[in-house]
Amino acid sequence: MSTSSVCESLPLYGRHEPERDEYLRSVVATTLGEVRETLHRSGCLSSRHEALDEISKLLFAHIISLQNGGPGISTALGKDTKSPAKALKDFISKIYSRHLPISLAHELKPSDFHLRLKDSENFFADEIISCFDGISNSQFPACFSGPDGADILNDVFGQFLTDSFVDEKELGQYLTPTEIVRFMSRLGINSLSRQDFETLCHPTNCSNFGIILDPSCGVGSFLTEVLKSLHIEVLKRHGRDGVDDWVNKMVRSVLVGIDKSERMIRLSLTNLALFGSPAANLHFANSLARKGLDAEITTGLEGKVKLILTNPPFGAEFPRASLMEYKVASEWLRRTPKTLDSEIIFLERYIDWLTPEGTLIAIVPDSILTNRGIYQDLRAGLSPRVELRSVISLPPVTFGAAGTTTKTSVLHLTKKTKMVRRDKVYFSICHDVGYEITTRASLRKKVSKGRNDLVEILPEASRDRETWIGRLVNISPTVPRWDATYHVGLSNEIADLIENPKETDIFVREVATLSTTRIDPRRFNASSVFFYIEISDVDSGTLGVTAKAIQCEQAPSRARKLVRTGDVIVSTVRPERRTIGVVPRELDKAVCSTGFAVLQCKRIESTLLARLLQSDFANEQILRNNIGIAYPAVNEECLLDILLPLSRKDIHALQEEANRIRDLRSKLIQEERMFSKSVDQLISSWHTAKSSKQDPIPHQLYRTMIHHQQHMVDFD
């Protein structure tokens, strides 16, 4: 369990110098832009991926050279006895041969890091060299390297990728926003025990801590952020010499990164090189491998990882038949899907890697936390092995710079030991991460704006402060959902009423049941007609329901639910619109869309139940069950658990009024039909009279129309 001193020493934002940081961002951005344009003009590279590879090689070699007292990529290379092209190529090769981490020596060949430049391309080489003039002075590396420097790669390089490779979604998915990286890293460290924290901050003993792993490390943001987070504490305790020793030990034996993209491994090397230690413990491998050479790396980590900080790739599909070494594929699922998404497999793998009491903090799509089917099976399979610590819902804008509004959350859990702790779980909804995404000429840019809720959420999730943004909740191991919206999406007032019901309170399940009657109109006579109710046929204001006559052979695939007179139909899609209606007598045995829940009333009048479900009190409860952002929907079964905003005696008092409204509505419908029929007859007679030049309005029909008008006035 973390203590307040751990959290207080690790605020969400550390030391920074705005003027210096802005200068660094400006000069690095300029350099990267000039290199990109030079590569583009040369025409020697066939794709932007290849251009990115070359930029990462150049940047790494330049930084490492400067930090070791060398000239970096400078005009001195062009004055070498060799040609500029040959000199630049040899310079890159020499840097990688000297500083390539041992962990990568058998996974990547030295030639994988050679610059793709011909010896004859001297003019091209001179252009590249000149691009680095702005970041080649001797003061430059000292002001940005080390834990208290600006986060050059994650800020500037991330924006560079977004601007330069706007169509390359593969690149964008690796870049976790700095605000989220900082929050997750500090939450992970604040979750450590006091003893583990002391070990981790010691220049010598830190190598005994265990492993901090990012198995989808991308540009290495989480690994470098750990160094930044702890740097001030280590400096305060052990001085500058202690910090240097600590960084070397951390990079060599504690921080481990794995990625199956050679490109991202190069970027991680560069990012960690900013701290003065190129000997990073990085691996070019598939983290999910259970067989082959890659598996030697991944299985060697099992049971040794104290902390996992990661943002795994979402949506990659794997054949289930190739995943039988995983319990999620061979044991946990009650269904047998042909494929499984990567995020599902990763979650099981994380638990294998963790030590007992080890901590996982990962970004996951909300489907992991909310959806049924295989996702619910996954949660059930994980529950005996993990203890949920906190879940923080992130806003859709979080990954907007990468071109996606996928709803995500930060999942925080620990691997169980035999001792059951049963602490409350912290849930919180982050509405603002301190920036918005602007788009101009198809380029997306992150712009600072508003407050960052994560600043206030961090001490609450770390159990260092009383909760007022989020809430601590007791949940059972069999709870159906793990998301924050479900557990703390209600106001405290409504949550208290639901958790502590009184005898006079009444839930929907006590007065209605869900209809399970299904029908497929396509199985009937193809030429016959049925009445179909879709969402646009419901008038929420009047609770009125209409329908369209459709031939059975043309029945929509969603036309499946049989309805009866008095049923309350509730749209489960976009429930915030409160699309609810009551099935009238004339639509008895009609068919409605599967986008409706069909409630059959018992001991309550349909009109009354429909109005109660439209109330703010009930709608707030319904919305907590929402799944999805672009097309939000709820599972119909949640309606049975809705607490109605009135007592039992109030229901009985309103029944008579509701019955009167039902009768009046029925009478109104009947009168409207008769009126419409009269109008149709008058129109027909008018046409007949016109053609025969007779009186256009027969006396008897005129009297009928006046009669209906009087009835309508009486009804009003």
C-alpha positions in Angstrom: 0.0 0.0 0.0 1.4 3.4 -0.9 1.9 6.1 1.8 1.3 9.8 1.6 5.0 10.6 1.4 5.4 8.6 -1.8 2.5 10.4 -3.5 3.6 13.9 -2.2 7.0 13.4 -3.7 5.6 12.5 -7.1 3.2 15.2 -8.2 1.8 14.9 -11.7 4.0 17.7 -13.0 7.6 18.0 -12.1 10.2 20.7 -12.6 10.1 22.5 -15.9 11.4 25.8 -17.4 8.8 27.1 -19.9 11.2 29.4 -21.8 13.9 26.7 -22.1 11.4 24.0 -23.0 9.8 26.2 -25.8 13.3 26.9 -27.2 14.1 23.2 -27.2 10.9 22.2 -28.9 11.4 24.9 -31.5 14.9 24.0 -32.5 14.3 20.2 -32.5 11.0 20.6 -34.5 12.9 22.8 -37.0 15.7 20.2 -37.3 13.2 17.3 -37.8 11.2 19.2 -40.4 14.3 20.1 -42.4 15.5 16.4 -42.3 12.1 15.3 -43.5 12.1 17.7 -46.4 15.6 16.8 -47.4 14.7 13.1 -47.5 11.5 13.9 -49.4 13.4 16.0 -52.0 16.0 13.3 -52.5 13.4 10.8 -53.8 15.6 7.9 -52.7 13.1 6.4 -50.2 10.0 4.7 -51.3 7.8 5.3 -48.3 7.4 7.6 -45.3 8.1 4.6 -43.1 11.6 4.4 -44.6 12.0 8.2 -44.0 11.1 7.7 -40.3 13.7 4.9 -40.0 16.4 7.2 -41.3 15.4 10.1 -39.1 15.5 7.9 -36.0 19.0 6.6 -36.8 20.3 10.1 -37.4 18.8 11.5 -34.2 20.1 8.6 -32.0 23.6 8.9 -33.4 23.7 12.6 -33.0 22.5 12.6 -29.3 24.9 9.8 -28.3 27.8 11.5 -29.9 27.2 14.8 -28.2 26.7 13.2 -24.8 30.0 11.4 -25.1 31.9 14.6 -26.1 31.8 13.9 -29.8 30.9 16.4 -32.6 27.5 14.8 -33.4 26.3 15.3 -36.9 28.1 18.5 -37.8 30.0 20.2 -40.6 33.1 18.5 -39.3 31.9 15.3 -41.0 31.9 17.0 -44.4 35.5 18.1 -43.9 36.6 14.5 -43.3 39.1 13.0 -45.7 36.3 10.7 -46.8 33.4 11.9 -48.9 30.5 13.5 -46.9 28.3 10.5 -47.7 30.8 7.9 -46.7 31.7 9.9 -43.5 28.1 10.2 -42.5 27.4 6.5 -43.1 30.5 5.5 -41.1 29.6 7.8 -38.3 26.2 6.2 -37.9 27.6 2.7 -38.1 30.3 3.4 -35.5 27.8 4.9 -33.0 25.5 1.9 -33.2 28.4 -0.6 -33.0 29.6 1.0 -29.8 26.3 1.7 -28.1 23.8 -0.9 -29.3 22.4 -2.6 -26.1 23.4 -6.2 -25.4 19.8 -7.1 -25.3 19.4 -6.4 -29.0 22.7 -7.8 -30.2 21.2 -11.2 -31.1 17.8 -9.8 -32.2 19.0 -7.2 -34.7 22.1 -7.1 -36.9 24.4 -4.1 -37.0 23.4 -3.7 -40.7 19.8 -3.0 -39.6 21.0 0.3 -38.3 23.1 1.4 -41.3 22.1 4.6 -43.1 20.5 4.0 -46.5 22.8 6.3 -48.3 25.0 5.7 -51.4 28.6 6.7 -51.2 28.1 8.9 -54.2 25.3 10.9 -52.7 27.5 13.6 -51.3 25.2 16.6 -52.0 22.4 14.8 -50.3 24.7 14.0 -47.3 25.8 17.7 -47.0 22.1 18.7 -46.9 21.4 16.3 -44.1 24.5 17.4 -42.1 23.5 21.0 -42.4 20.0 20.2 -40.9 21.7 19.5 -37.6 23.5 22.8 -37.2 20.8 24.2 -34.9 21.2 21.4 -32.3 25.0 20.9 -32.5 26.4 23.4 -30.1 28.0 22.2 -27.0 25.4 23.6 -24.6 22.5 21.9 -26.3 22.8 18.3 -24.9 23.4 19.5 -21.4 20.1 21.4 -21.3 17.8 18.7 -22.5 19.4 15.3 -21.5 18.7 13.7 -18.2 15.5 13.2 -16.1 14.8 16.9 -15.5 15.0 17.8 -19.2 12.1 18.4 -21.5 10.3 15.4 -23.0 11.6 16.1 -26.4 10.7 12.9 -28.2 7.2 12.4 -26.8 6.1 16.0 -27.3 8.1 17.2 -30.4 8.6 13.9 -32.1 5.0 12.9 -31.5 3.7 16.1 -33.1 6.2 15.6 -35.9 4.7 12.2 -36.6 1.2 13.5 -36.5 2.0 16.4 -38.9 4.2 14.4 -41.3 2.5 11.0 -41.4 -1.1 12.0 -41.0 -2.3 9.0 -43.1 -0.2 6.4 -41.2 -2.5 5.2 -38.5 0.0 2.6 -37.5 2.4 5.3 -36.3 -0.2 7.3 -34.4 -1.3 4.3 -32.2 2.1 4.1 -30.6 2.0 7.6 -29.2 0.5 7.9 -25.8 -0.1 11.6 -24.9 2.3 13.0 -22.3 -0.4 13.8 -19.9 -1.6 10.2 -19.8 2.0 8.8 -19.5 2.7 11.1 -16.6 -0.4 10.1 -14.8 0.0 6.4 -15.2 3.7 6.4 -14.3 3.1 8.2 -11.1 0.0 6.2 -10.2 2.1 3.0 -10.7 4.9 4.3 -8.5 2.5 5.5 -5.8 1.0 2.1 -5.7 4.3 0.5 -4.5 4.8 -0.4 -0.9 7.1 1.8 1.2 9.8 -0.9 1.1 9.7 -1.3 -2.7 9.8 2.5 -3.2 12.9 2.7 -1.0 14.6 -0.1 -3.0 13.7 1.5 -6.3 15.2 4.9 -5.3 18.6 3.4 -4.1 21.5 3.8 -6.6 22.8 0.2 -5.8 19.7 -1.7 -4.5 17.4 -0.6 -7.3 18.6 -3.6 -9.3 17.0 -5.8 -6.7 13.6 -4.2 -7.2 12.5 -6.4 -10.0 11.4 -5.4 -13.5 9.3 -2.5 -14.7 8.0 -3.6 -18.1 6.3 -2.0 -21.1 5.6 -4.9 -23.5 4.4 -2.6 -26.2 7.0 0.2 -25.6 6.7 2.2 -28.8 8.9 5.2 -28.4 9.7 4.3 -24.7 7.6 7.0 -23.1 6.6 5.0 -20.0 10.2 3.8 -19.4 11.6 7.3 -19.6 8.8 8.7 -17.5 9.7 6.4 -14.6 13.2 7.9 -14.6 11.8 11.4 -14.6 9.3 10.6 -11.9 11.9 9.3 -9.4 14.8 11.6 -10.4 14.1 14.4 -7.9 13.7 11.9 -5.0 17.0 10.1 -5.9 18.8 13.4 -6.3 17.6 14.6 -2.9 18.7 11.4 -1.2 22.0 10.6 -3.0 23.2 13.6 -4.9 24.3 13.9 -8.5 26.8 11.1 -8.5 24.1 8.8 -7.0 21.7 9.8 -9.7 24.2 8.9 -12.5 24.8 5.4 -10.9 21.0 5.0 -10.4 20.2 5.8 -14.0 22.7 3.3 -15.3 21.4 0.5 -13.1 17.8 1.3 -13.8 18.3 1.3 -17.6 20.4 -1.9 -17.6 18.5 -4.1 -15.2 15.1 -2.6 -14.1 13.5 -1.0 -17.1 12.5 -3.4 -19.9 10.8 -2.6 -23.2 9.6 -4.9 -25.9 8.2 -4.0 -29.3 7.7 -6.0 -32.5 8.4 -2.9 -34.6 12.1 -2.3 -35.4 11.3 1.3 -36.0 9.9 1.8 -32.5 12.9 0.0 -30.9 15.1 2.7 -32.6 12.9 5.4 -31.2 13.0 3.9 -27.7 16.8 3.8 -27.9 16.9 7.4 -28.8 14.5 8.4 -26.0 16.5 6.5 -23.4 19.7 8.0 -24.8 18.5 11.4 -23.6 19.3 10.2 -20.1 23.0 9.5 -20.9 22.7 5.7 -20.9 22.3 4.0 -24.3 22.6 0.5 -22.7 18.8 0.1 -22.7 17.3 -3.2 -21.9 15.1 -3.4 -25.1 13.9 -6.3 -27.1 12.8 -6.6 -30.7 10.2 -9.3 -30.3 6.5 -10.2 -30.3 5.4 -9.9 -26.7 2.6 -12.4 -27.2 4.8 -15.2 -28.5 4.6 -18.5 -26.7 6.8 -20.4 -29.1 10.1 -19.7 -30.9 12.9 -17.3 -30.2 10.6 -14.5 -29.1 9.1 -16.8 -26.5 12.5 -17.2 -24.9 12.4 -13.5 -24.0 8.7 -13.4 -23.0 8.6 -16.5 -20.9 11.8 -15.5 -19.1 9.9 -12.6 -17.6 7.1 -14.6 -16.1 6.7 -14.0 -12.4 9.5 -11.4 -12.3 7.7 -8.1 -13.2 6.8 -5.7 -10.3 5.2 -3.0 -12.4 3.7 -3.0 -15.9 3.0 0.4 -17.6 1.6 0.1 -21.1 -0.7 1.1 -23.9 -1.1 -2.0 -26.0 -2.1 -2.0 -29.6 -5.9 -2.4 -30.0 -7.9 -4.4 -32.6 -5.2 -6.7 -34.0 -6.9 -10.1 -34.6 -5.3 -13.5 -34.0 -6.8 -16.9 -35.0 -8.1 -18.5 -31.8 -6.7 -21.9 -32.9 -3.2 -20.5 -32.7 -3.7 -19.2 -29.1 -4.5 -22.4 -27.3 -1.6 -21.9 -24.9 -3.7 -19.0 -23.5 -6.5 -19.8 -21.0 -8.7 -17.1 -22.5 -8.7 -19.2 -25.7 -8.7 -22.7 -24.2 -10.6 -22.5 -20.9 -12.3 -19.2 -20.1 -14.6 -18.6 -23.1 -18.0 -20.1 -23.1 -18.1 -19.3 -26.8 -15.7 -20.4 -29.6 -14.9 -17.3 -31.7 -12.6 -17.8 -34.7 -10.4 -14.8 -33.7 -9.5 -12.9 -30.6 -8.4 -9.2 -30.4 -4.9 -8.4 -29.2 -6.1 -6.5 -26.1 -7.8 -9.6 -24.8 -4.7 -11.8 -25.1 -2.4 -9.1 -23.6 -4.5 -8.9 -20.4 -3.9 -12.6 -19.6 -0.2 -12.2 -20.5 0.2 -9.3 -18.2 -0.9 -11.4 -15.2 1.6 -14.2 -16.1 4.4 -11.7 -16.0 3.5 -10.1 -12.7 5.0 -11.1 -9.4 2.5 -11.7 -6.6 1.3 -8.3 -5.6 2.7 -7.0 -8.8 0.9 -4.0 -10.4 -0.6 -3.5 -13.8 -1.5 0.0 -15.1 -2.7 -0.2 -18.7 -4.8 1.7 -21.2 -7.7 -0.5 -22.4 -10.6 0.1 -24.7 -13.8 0.3 -22.7 -15.1 -2.9 -24.5 -12.7 -4.8 -22.1 -14.6 -3.4 -19.1 -18.2 -3.2 -20.4 -19.0 -5.6 -23.2 -20.6 -9.0 -22.7 -19.7 -12.2 -24.5 -16.0 -13.0 -24.7 -15.2 -9.8 -22.8 -17.4 -10.9 -19.8 -15.7 -14.3 -20.0 -12.3 -12.6 -19.9 -13.3 -10.6 -16.8 -14.6 -13.8 -15.1 -11.4 -15.6 -15.9 -9.2 -12.8 -14.6 -11.2 -12.1 -11.4 -9.8 -15.0 -9.3 -6.2 -13.9 -10.2 -6.4 -10.1 -9.8 -7.6 -7.5 -7.4 -9.1 -4.4 -9.1 -7.5 -1.2 -7.6 -8.9 1.6 -9.7 -10.4 2.5 -13.1 -10.2 6.0 -14.5 -12.4 6.7 -17.6 -10.7 8.9 -20.2 -12.5 11.3 -22.6 -12.9 10.5 -26.3 -10.5 13.3 -27.2 -7.6 11.5 -25.5 -6.2 9.9 -28.6 -7.7 12.4 -31.0 -4.3 13.4 -32.4 -3.9 9.8 -33.6 -7.2 10.1 -35.4 -9.4 8.0 -33.1 -12.1 8.7 -30.6 -12.2 5.2 -29.2 -13.4 5.3 -25.6 -10.6 4.1 -23.3 -9.9 3.9 -19.6 -6.8 3.4 -17.3 -7.1 0.0 -15.7 -5.1 -0.5 -12.4 -5.0 -3.9 -10.8 -2.7 -6.1 -8.8 -2.0 -9.8 -9.0 -3.6 -11.6 -6.1 -1.7 -13.6 -3.4 -3.3 -16.2 -1.1 -4.2 -13.4 1.3 -7.5 -11.7 0.2 -7.4 -8.0 0.7 -10.9 -6.9 -0.5 -10.2 -3.2 -0.5 -12.7 -0.8 -2.1 -12.1 0.0 -5.8 -11.5 3.6 -6.8 -13.6 4.7 -9.9 -13.4 8.2 -11.5 -14.4 9.8 -14.7 -11.9 12.2 -16.3 -13.9 14.7 -18.4 -10.9 17.0 -19.3 -7.3 16.0 -20.0 -6.1 19.6 -20.5 -6.1 19.7 -24.3 -8.3 19.6 -27.4 -7.6 18.5 -30.9 -7.8 21.0 -33.7 -7.8 20.1 -37.4 -6.5 22.2 -40.2 -5.9 21.1 -43.8 -6.3 17.4 -42.6 -3.5 17.9 -39.9 -4.5 17.2 -36.3 -2.8 19.2 -33.6 -3.0 19.0 -29.8 -3.7 22.4 -28.2 -3.5 23.0 -24.5 -6.9 24.1 -23.2 -8.8 23.8 -19.9 -7.9 22.0 -16.7 -6.5 18.5 -16.5 -8.7 16.5 -14.2 -6.0 13.9 -13.8 -4.0 16.3 -11.6 -6.8 16.0 -8.9 -7.6 12.3 -9.7 -4.0 11.2 -9.0 -3.9 11.7 -5.2 -7.4 10.2 -4.9 -6.5 7.1 -6.9 -3.3 6.8 -4.8 -5.4 6.8 -1.6 -3.6 10.0 -0.5 -6.7 12.2 -0.3 -10.4 12.0 0.5 -12.4 11.5 -2.6 -14.6 14.2 -4.2 -14.0 13.7 -7.9 -14.1 9.9 -7.9 -15.6 7.4 -5.4 -14.5 4.3 -3.5 -16.9 1.4 -4.2 -17.3 -2.1 -2.7 -17.8 -4.5 -5.6 -18.1 -8.3 -5.7 -15.9 -10.5 -7.8 -18.8 -11.3 -10.0 -19.7 -7.7 -10.8 -20.8 -7.6 -14.5 -18.9 -4.5 -15.4 -15.6 -2.9 -14.5 -16.0 0.6 -16.0 -16.2 3.9 -14.1 -19.3 5.1 -15.9 -21.3 2.1 -14.5 -20.0 2.4 -10.9 -19.8 6.2 -10.4 -21.8 7.5 -13.3 -24.7 8.3 -10.9 -24.9 11.3 -8.6 -24.2 10.5 -4.9 -27.8 11.1 -4.1 -29.2 8.6 -6.6 -26.4 6.1 -5.8 -27.3 6.3 -2.1 -30.9 5.7 -2.8 -30.2 2.6 -4.9 -27.7 1.2 -2.5 -30.0 1.7 0.5 -33.5 1.1 -0.7 -36.6 1.5 1.5 -39.6 -0.8 1.7 -41.7 1.8 0.0 -39.2 2.0 -3.0 -40.1 0.2 -6.2 -37.9 -1.1 -9.0 -39.0 -1.8 -12.5 -38.7 -5.5 -12.1 -41.5 -5.5 -9.6 -44.0 -4.0 -12.0 -42.8 -5.2 -15.4 -41.1 -8.0 -17.2 -39.0 -8.1 -20.4 -40.7 -9.7 -23.3 -38.7 -12.5 -24.9 -41.1 -13.2 -27.7 -39.4 -13.2 -31.1 -40.8 -13.6 -34.6 -39.3 -13.6 -38.1 -41.8 -12.2 -40.6 -39.7 -13.6 -43.5 -41.0 -17.1 -42.6 -44.6 -16.1 -43.4 -46.2 -15.8 -46.7 -44.0 -13.6 -48.8 -46.9 -11.5 -50.1 -48.6 -11.0 -46.7 -48.1 -7.7 -44.8 -47.1 -7.0 -41.2 -46.8 -3.7 -39.2 -43.3 -2.7 -38.4 -42.3 -0.3 -35.6 -38.9 1.4 -35.8 -37.4 4.1 -33.6 -38.6 6.9 -35.8 -42.2 5.7 -35.3 -42.2 6.6 -31.6 -43.3 10.1 -30.5 -41.6 10.6 -27.1 -43.7 13.7 -26.3 -47.1 11.9 -26.6 -45.8 8.3 -26.1 -47.6 7.6 -29.4 -46.5 4.7 -31.6 -47.2 4.3 -35.3 -46.1 1.7 -37.8 -45.4 1.0 -41.4 -47.1 -1.8 -43.4 -44.3 -3.9 -45.0 -44.5 -7.1 -47.0 -43.0 -10.1 -45.2 -40.4 -10.8 -47.8 -39.0 -7.3 -47.4 -38.8 -7.5 -43.6 -35.7 -5.7 -42.2 -33.3 -7.9 -40.3 -34.0 -6.0 -37.1 -37.8 -6.7 -37.3 -37.9 -9.4 -34.7 -39.8 -8.5 -31.5 -43.5 -9.1 -31.2 -45.4 -6.5 -29.2 -48.9 -6.5 -27.6 -51.3 -3.9 -26.6 -50.1 -1.9 -23.7 -46.4 -2.9 -24.0 -43.9 -0.1 -23.2 -41.2 0.0 -25.8 -37.9 1.7 -24.8 -35.2 2.5 -27.3 -31.9 0.9 -26.1 -30.0 2.9 -28.7 -29.1 6.5 -27.8 -31.0 6.3 -24.5 -30.3 10.0 -23.8 -33.0 10.8 -26.3 -35.6 9.0 -24.1 -37.5 7.4 -27.0 -40.3 5.6 -25.2 -43.8 4.8 -26.3 -46.9 2.7 -25.5 -48.2 0.2 -28.0 -51.8 1.1 -28.9 -54.6 -1.5 -29.4 -54.5 -1.2 -33.2 -50.8 -2.4 -33.2 -51.4 -5.5 -31.2 -49.2 -8.2 -32.6 -47.1 -5.8 -34.6 -43.3 -6.3 -34.8 -40.8 -3.8 -33.5 -37.1 -3.3 -34.1 -34.5 -5.2 -31.9 -33.4 -1.6 -31.0 -36.3 -1.6 -28.5 -36.7 -3.3 -25.1 -40.3 -4.5 -24.7 -41.7 -4.2 -21.2 -44.9 -6.0 -20.3 -46.6 -4.2 -17.5 -48.0 -5.9 -14.4 -49.5 -3.9 -11.5 -48.8 -0.6 -13.2 -50.4 1.3 -16.1 -48.3 1.5 -19.2 -48.5 5.3 -19.6 -47.4 5.8 -16.0 -44.4 3.5 -16.4 -43.4 5.1 -19.7 -43.4 8.6 -18.1 -41.5 7.5 -15.1 -38.8 6.0 -17.3 -38.5 9.3 -19.2 -37.8 11.2 -15.9 -34.3 12.6 -15.2 -34.0 10.3 -12.2 -34.6 7.2 -14.3 -32.7 8.3 -17.3 -29.5 9.0 -15.3 -29.7 5.4 -14.1 -30.2 4.1 -17.7 -27.2 6.1 -19.0 -24.8 4.6 -16.5 -25.2 1.4 -18.5 -24.2 3.0 -21.8 -21.7 1.1 -24.0 -20.0 2.9 -26.9 -19.4 6.5 -28.0 -20.3 6.8 -31.7 -23.4 4.6 -31.2 -24.1 4.4 -27.5 -26.5 1.7 -26.4 -27.6 -0.1 -23.2 -28.4 -3.8 -22.6 -32.1 -4.1 -22.1 -31.8 -6.1 -18.9 -30.5 -3.0 -17.1 -34.1 -1.5 -17.3 -35.3 -4.0 -14.7 -32.9 -2.6 -12.1 -34.1 1.0 -12.5 -35.4 2.5 -9.3 -38.6 4.5 -10.0 -38.9 8.0 -8.7 -42.0 7.5 -6.5 -43.2 5.2 -3.7 -45.7 2.3 -3.9 -48.6 4.4 -2.6 -47.9 7.1 -5.2 -48.2 4.4 -7.9 -51.7 3.4 -6.7 -52.7 7.0 -6.5 -51.7 7.7 -10.1 -53.2 4.5 -11.6 -56.7 6.0 -12.0 -55.3 9.1 -13.7 -53.2 7.0 -16.0 -56.2 4.8 -16.9 -58.2 7.9 -17.7 -55.4 9.2 -20.0 -55.3 5.8 -21.7 -59.0 5.9 -22.4 -58.9 9.4 -23.7 -56.0 8.6 -26.0 -57.9 5.6 -27.3 -60.9 7.8 -27.9 -58.8 10.4 -29.6 -57.3 7.9 -32.0 -60.7 6.5 -32.8 -62.1 10.0 -33.5 -59.0 10.9 -35.6 -59.6 7.8 -37.7 -63.2 8.6 -38.3 -62.3 12.2 -39.1 -59.7 11.1 -41.6 -62.2 8.7 -43.2 -64.7 11.5 -43.5 -62.1 13.7 -45.1 -61.2 11.0 -47.6 -64.8 10.6 -48.5 -65.3 14.3 -49.0 -62.3 14.4 -51.3 -63.6 11.6 -53.3 -67.0 13.2 -53.5 -65.5 16.5 -54.5 -63.7 14.9 -57.4 -66.9 13.1 -58.5 -68.9 16.4 -58.2 -66.3 18.3 -60.2 -66.4 15.8 -63.0 -70.3 15.8 -63.1 -70.6 19.6 -62.2 -72.7 18.8 -59.1 -72.7 20.3 -55.6 -69.1 19.4 -54.4 -70.1 18.8 -50.7 -73.1 16.5 -50.2 -75.3 17.5 -47.3 -74.9 14.3 -45.4 -71.1 14.3 -45.6 -71.0 17.9 -44.5 -73.0 17.1 -41.4 -70.7 14.2 -40.6 -67.6 16.4 -40.8 -69.1 19.0 -38.5 -70.1 16.3 -36.1 -66.4 15.1 -35.9 -65.2 18.7 -35.4 -67.5 19.1 -32.5 -66.3 15.9 -30.9 -62.7 17.1 -31.3 -63.6 20.3 -29.5 -65.3 18.4 -26.7 -62.3 16.1 -26.4 -59.9 19.1 -26.0 
